[in-house]
């Protein structure tokens, strides 16, 4: 039986696709012409601002209203600066500084860079309240662990982004900050009653809604009291009862990537996940980074079939497509230029130093690798100076002390406290040799015995590392 072209176009109008490489494939251009809602750009698509501007111009030559989205959070998660590291320090640094005007200015600057490239939708800000120190997927992407602080900075970020003509998509509703599992890999569980969510996790989303956020992204996590056995992305109780009705959100609800195991892994693939998300109240389906023409066809077919057999009312699909079509950035009153050195100011003010960093001279910098999350990817990080890269399991304190000789050792890393191997190596070094530790991830209470100084950057963006290097006298602050 042939597919109804009108129904097929409605289904395409709820999908964000993606592609690999710097050149737009023909199948994607055809899909846009047929009604595809838009495209998400990842680091693999981005070489330079000029190249991205050419790419987005090509996409819009097919359809002017196509959405072009990306994840540009600053700090640890960047797409535009994935080759060098971000010039913006990220949310945790902004939260530590706690200057709402500075947060708004930083996000206006981010938005200005995106708008200049032709990107219209940013999957930011992260509104999650990071109440679990060892959260494997949020951490420094969060403004902090205090709901009121996160709320005021989330609102400022939304206002800043949208003032630059870029739509904000606040994420991850109803809150990913209390998880201990990465939803890219499995389905996290937040076993808390709704009363706790209202007090702890939901205030930043309420603030984002009040600030006029254009979109809100769902979280692939299970809250037994609300979602039963499935994720929030598939839950009418979360998307309809809570977000639409209780919190009166009238913008677009966007799913986190449906390829993630927290979504597709639970129901047998992105197609069934797409149907369940739409039925629950989602409007725009982010398929993820690994999108092929066959996958788009499969998802469209599954949606159309679900309408035909009654699992997905046509009116729900029409509503979703209409809300997606309404996602158009407001015109800017003036072309805004990125704020000069805003990232440096935040990174410098966010840096916390315990102990003495005076008179180091020549040092051995050791970069202790602890892995990266899927969402961070392989973005460069560090102090911006030559460093010896090691893994704790493959070296010893004796080897490093011998290599350092009379030079002090500076150990840098992200989430250094999380493994026994890292803690043991660092403790062995700092007890026997002059050493400084620079933590570039979400901090903990752990401090190594004997360390001359402990620095916390609250992020691993390029500018976070530069601020720490300048404080240690390793780099001129303006280089």
C-alpha positions, 0 to 999 in steps of 0.5 A: 500500500503506497504511503500517503505523501501528506502523511509522509511529509508530516512525519519528515517534519518532525525529524532532525537528521545528521550526516558524516563529513564536510559536504552535504550528501544528496540524500539529505538535500532531497529529504529537506526538499521533501519536508525534513525538519532540519539537520544537527551538525556535529564536530565531524561536519565542522572545519571552520566558521567559514566552511560551516557558513557555506554548508548552512547556506547550501542547506537553506538553498533547498528550504529557507526554514530548515532548522540547523542545530548543534550542541555548543555548550562551551567548556567540555562540550563544543562543536565549533571549537572541537579541534582546539577546545572552547574559548568559553569555560562552560556552565560550572565555571559560570556558576562558580563566578555567579554573575548572572550578567556575565552568564548572559553576556557569555551566551550572547557571545556564543549565540553570535558565533552560531548565528554568524555560521547560520546555525539557528538552534542550540541544544543549550543551556544544560539546566540539570542540577548536578547533585551527584558528584560522580555523575558520568554525563553532566558534571561541569556541564551544569551550573552547579548543585544548588537549584536556585543558582542553576535556575537564575543562570539557566534563565540568563543563558536562555535570554543571552542565546535568544538575544543573538537570534539563536533558539535555545533548547534547554535540557534535559527535562525533567533533570539529569543531575542525580544520575549515575549512569550515562544514558548514551550507554544504558537507561539511568534511574532517578528513584525520587518522588515528584515532590523531590523533583519539584524542589531539586530538579525542576526550578531551572526548567521553570526559570527557562520557561519564564525566560522564553526558551523556544524548546526543551529537550527530554531526558532518557532516564527512568523515574519509577514514580512518574515513568514506570519502566520506561524513559521520560522521553516516552512518558505522557506523565512527564511531557504532557502532565508535567511539562505542558500542563503543570509548567505551561510550556507551549514551545517545542519538545525535542528528544535527546538522540533516539539512537542512545541506548537509554531510548532506542535500546529499550524498545528495539530501535529508533523507529519504535522510539520515535513513535513512542516519543511522539505519542507521549508528546514530543514534537521534534525527534533528534535521531543522533549522529549516525543517520543514514537515508535508510534510517530516515526511511525506517523512522518515517515508515514506522511513524506512518504505520503507527498513524495507520494502526491507531497507535499514534493519532494523526492529530498528534503528528500534525501538532508536533509538525506544527510546533516544529515548523513554528521554531523560527528565531526572532530577528535580531535588532542588530548584528551582535559581535562575540564579546572580546575575552569574555571566556577569559574573564570567566575562566580567570574568576572561576579558578580556585587555588588552594595552597601556593603557586608562587615561584615554580620556574621550570616544571614537568607537566603530566597529563593524566588521562581518565577518558572522555564521555561520549558527549564530550568526544575527543576535544583537546584539553590541557594547559596549553603547554607541553605535557607528558601524557600518561595513564595511571595503570602504565607508569609509576611514581618512581619513573615520573620522579626520575623524569622530573629530576629537580623540577616540580611536577604539575599533574592535570586531569579530569575527574582525577578522584574517581579511580583508585589508580589515579589517587594512588599515583598522585598521592605517591607523587605528592608525598615524595616530590613537590607537586601541584594538582589541577582538577579540570572536571567536577571537583570532589572533596578529595585532596592528595596528601602533600600537594603544594597546591590544588587548582580547580578550573571547573571545566576543560575548555581551552580557556580554563586550561589557559587560566590555570597555566597563567596562575602557575606562571607557565603561560602569559595570561594573554597568550 
